[in-house]
């Protein structure tokens, strides 16, 4: 390799090392979901291991994000939570906003927002250091993951196929999360396993 090629290769390696961990990490469909533990809104520690044998839905949330407001303001996220939980799934909303950044919350605010929005997550996980978010490569709010009882990711991506902030788009949207749960729980292959998530960037 000549000197110029060596410099280019070295520069490329250096650039890759500078890419944030959140951009490099990626929870992969068909692979085990990354283990985690984090405090919930009450201060209790929640871990993925505690839900072995159950279906789990992860939802990245930022209450100040217009895309999140679309789904909660229209009642779509609450309906999705209720439908998933009626099927026996555990629903964990994850807040990875760093302190001082958009959407950051403590336990008191998380409890208040959950109540005022009539949301029904099993728990809201507080991830201010972004540890859980980076482990999953969570990019947007919302960013959704469905994990089967064996701990394998069966769906990752957007909540639906209408990447907008318009609540009027909700009625005609295909809900990828519920579709994945319906198919997987029926023992069928998940027809759409991965999509491009849309929303506000996670505020690490």
Residue, then its C-alpha position, 0 to 999 in steps of 0.5 A: x500500500x502506497x503512502x497516500x492509500x495508507x493515509x486514506x485508510x488511517x483517516x477512514x479508521x479515525x473517522x469511524x472511531x469518531x462516529x458516536x456509539x449511538x450511530x454504530x450500535x444496532x440491535x438486529x432483528x433475528x438476534x438476541x435483544x441487548x440486555x439492560x437494566x434501568x430505573x423506572x418512574x418510581x425508582x424501581x429497577x427494571x431489567x429485560x431479564x425479568x421479562x423472559x418468557x413474555x413479549x416485550x415492546x420498547x418505545x423510545x419517547x420524548x414528550x416534546x417531539x412533534x412526532x410523539x405528540x402526533x401519536x399521543x395527541x391522537x390517542x394512537x400510542x395509547x391504543x397501541x399500548x392497550x392492544x399490545x398489553x391485551x395480548x399479554x405484552x409488556x410495554x416499556x417506554x424509554x426516555x433517553x434524553x440527556x439532562x437539559x435536553x429536549x424531552x428530558x424527564x425525572x420520575x415525577x414528570x414521567x408519572x405526571x405525563x403518563x397520567x395526563x395522557x392516559x397512557x398505559x405503559x408497564x413502566x417508563x424507563x429513565x435513561x438519561x445517560x443514554x445507555x439503553x438507547x445506545x445499546x439498541x441504536x435508538x435513533x428517533x422518537x418514537x423508535x419501536x422494538x418488539x421482542x419475543x419470549x425467547x428474547x429475540x428481536x422480531x421487529x425494529x423501526x417505525x410505529x407505522x408507515x406514515x412518517x409525518x406529524x399530522x394526526x390525520x394520517x393515523x387512521x389510514x396508517x399500517x401499524x407495524x408494531x401490532x402487525x408484528x405482534x399479531x403475526x408472531x404470536x400466531x406463529x407466522x413469519x413477521x411480514x415486515x421485520x424492519x423499517x426506517x424509524x421516523x421522528x425527532x432524533x434521540x437527544x443523547 
